[in-house]
Amino acid sequence: MALALRTIQRIVTAVRFSIAISLSGLLLSACKLIGPDHQAPEVSMPASFSQSGTTWKQTSAPKIYEQSRWWKTFGDAQLTSLAQAADSQNLSLKAAAYRLDEARALSRSSRTAVLPSLDFTPNIGSSESRIPGAGSTIRRDTVSLPLELSYEVDLWGKVRRQIEGANAREASAQASYVATKLSLTADTAQSYWALRGLDADRSLLQESIALRKETFSLIEARFRAGTVNALDVSRAQTEVATAEAELIGVDRQRSELVNALAVLTGRNAGSLNIPAQAKLPKAPNIPAGIPSDLLLRRPDLFAAERNLAAANAEIGIAEAAYYPNFRLRAGGGFDGAAMSNLISTDNIVWSLGSSLTYPILGQKNIRAQRDATIARHQALAQEYKQSVLVALRETEDALTGLDFLRRQEDAQNQAIQAAENTLTISRERFSAGLVSFLEVVETERTLLASKRQAASLRTQRLALTV
């Protein structure tokens, strides 16, 4: 037993020596890092948006992983419920979460490349050979219990570039996941406001149908009294039927939107019930921020920048192929003819060594691989710049659109007031027999169209605020 313990201690000492060599190699590897260091491309950005206003004060943008539940800004309980359901139950979002887990696992795996590998490969074998001229054979049994440690010295930073790239890809995957969440909840909110716009439209049509039915009854009574002709009765009846047909079309669109919201929240179509709400809320005022904050607020831009960083790391990996690969090896164990006496000093084996691999041929292939990584990095850099420009344009368009829609809605409300006054005058003139019923019909149509247009503008403002 004492002999076995001493033998094991010798093996442990050899392994410790090997680890010391590996750590020395690790220190050496800190001397050089091949390839360019990542720098995000510079994009010319305006100091402010044209519609941000002069009273805007700069605030720090939230980190993309600390996005607030922005839908609460609207103060709508039904929207909050739907957005939270989409945020937690949507199947596409769950799939994106698994892709994020995959990226994190791959990143963890890449970090192990900087550590030595330690392998235990026990072996039991038997061989037999014939002795020439003797007519007999010799049999040899072998038993070995080797323990081998191997370490690639990262002299040129190849492994560190691999870790750098994996970390960047993980960050990109996390940002893409956040972008998916934001896109999903934005789709939910926009579908919800489209639904509420249909509710407002539906309420206006129901109100119009009720008024047209009253008018139709009045025209019928006057027809029986002989004060109007059959054409007026037919026109009144047509107006009722037309509005009822439009209401059916709105109901169909509403049903489709409810089903879309059901799928967005991870439910079966037809299983969601959303009570109608005729009145549209006011659109909240959303601060514009400053253009440079877009790089912090928009996870899609952050994901693109991290993909660019990963591509930059690939350049270093490709350039490291020009240089020799240095590996340290150490091993120890037992090698004998039988298991019964394997653990003994006579059977101890150990080895220390190193290897150097340098690519003599294949330089053209290495150069081509490096050129390919550089070209890919340049392409991603241009795509990143384009993404920033598109993001700036989208924000500028949204702010400008909100301003135009606000002004358009104000003008439309004035048109509604004018149409209401016109309708009152038309009905008085019709009652006095000064005009035909056609003028009343046209005025009612104008008023209904103005109200529906105002509801549509409010719906567009709410959707654009998302």
C-alpha positions, 0 to 999 in steps of 0.5 A, a space after each residue: 500500500 505504501 508503495 502504491 501511495 508513493 507511486 501515485 504521489 510521483 504521478 501527481 508531481 509529474 502532473 503538477 509539473 505539467 500544469 506549471 508548464 501550461 501556466 507558463 505557456 498561458 503567461 507567454 500567450 498574453 504577449 501577442 494578440 494577432 488581428 485588429 481590435 474592434 471599433 464600431 464604425 463612425 456614423 454621422 448623426 444629427 444633434 437632434 431630430 427635427 420634431 424633438 422640440 426646443 424644450 427637450 432635455 437629454 437623458 441617459 438612454 436605458 440599457 437594452 436589457 432593462 427595457 421598461 414595460 412601455 405599453 403601460 404608458 397608454 394606461 389601458 388595462 386590456 392592452 397591458 394584459 395582452 402585451 404581458 401575455 404576448 411577452 410570456 406566452 408567445 411561441 416564437 418568443 419562446 423559440 428565440 429564448 432557446 436560441 439565446 440559450 444555445 448562443 450562451 452554451 456555445 460561448 461557455 464552450 469556447 471559453 474552455 479552449 484556454 484551459 488544458 485538456 486532461 485525458 485518461 485512456 486505459 488500455 488492455 491488449 494482447 498480441 501473439 507472434 511466431 518464433 521463426 524456425 522454432 515452431 512456437 509462439 510468444 504471447 504478450 499481454 499489456 495493461 496501461 493506465 495513462 493520464 495525458 495532459 495537453 495544452 495549446 499555448 496561445 502565443 498569437 491570440 487565436 484562442 482569445 480571438 475565438 472567445 472574443 467572437 463567441 462573447 460577441 455572438 452571445 451578446 448579439 443573440 441576447 440583443 436579438 432576443 430583446 428585439 424580438 420581444 419588442 417587435 412582438 409587443 409592438 405588433 400586439 399593441 398595433 393590432 390592439 389599436 387597430 381593433 379599437 379603431 374598428 370599435 370606434 368605427 363600428 360605434 359610429 356606424 351603429 349610431 348612423 344606422 339608428 339615425 337613418 332608420 329614424 329618418 327612414 320612418 319619418 320619410 315613410 310617414 311623409 310619403 303616406 301623407 303625400 309630402 314626399 315621393 317614392 324616390 325619397 323613400 328608396 333613398 332613405 332605405 338605401 342609406 340604411 342598408 348601405 350602413 348595415 353592410 359596412 357594419 358587417 364588413 367592420 365586424 369581419 375585420 374585427 374578428 380577424 384582428 381578435 384572432 390575430 391577437 389570440 395567436 400573438 398571445 399564444 392562444 388558439 384562434 377563436 378562444 379570445 374575447 375582447 369587449 368592444 370599446 367605442 371611445 379612443 383614448 388620447 395618444 400619449 406624448 412620447 419624448 423623442 430623445 437624441 439621435 445618438 441614444 438610438 445606439 443604446 435604445 435599439 437592440 437591433 442596432 446593438 445586435 448588428 454592432 456585436 455581429 460586426 465585433 464577432 466578424 472582427 475577431 474572425 480576422 484575428 483567427 484567420 491571421 493566426 493561421 500564418 503563425 506556428 502552433 505550439 503545444 505542450 504535452 505531459 503524461 504519466 501512468 502505469 504500463 505492465 503485463 498484468 493487472 495484478 502487479 500493474 501498480 508498481 515502480 517498475 511499471 511507471 511511465 511518464 513523458 514530457 514534450 512539445 510540438 510545433 506545427 507550421 503551415 509550409 504549404 497552403 499559404 494561399 489558402 490561408 491568405 484567401 481565408 483571411 481576405 474572406 473574413 476581411 471582406 465579410 467584416 467590411 460588408 457587415 460594417 456597411 450594413 451596420 451603417 445602413 441600419 443606423 441610417 434607417 433607424 434614424 429615418 424611421 424615428 424621424 418619420 415617426 416624429 414627423 408623422 405624429 406631428 402631421 397626424 395631430 394637426 390633421 386630426 385638429 383640422 378634421 375635428 373642425 370639419 366635423 363641427 362644420 358638417 354637423 352645422 350643415 346637417 342641421 341646416 339641411 334638415 331644417 331646409 328639408 322640413 321647410 320643403 326648400 330642398 330635396 331629401 338628397 341634400 340631407 342624405 349627402 350631408 349625413 354622408 359627409 358627417 359620417 365620413 368626417 367622424 370616421 376619418 377622425 377616428 382613423 387619424 386617432 388610431 394612426 396616432 396611437 399605432 405610430 406612438 408604439 
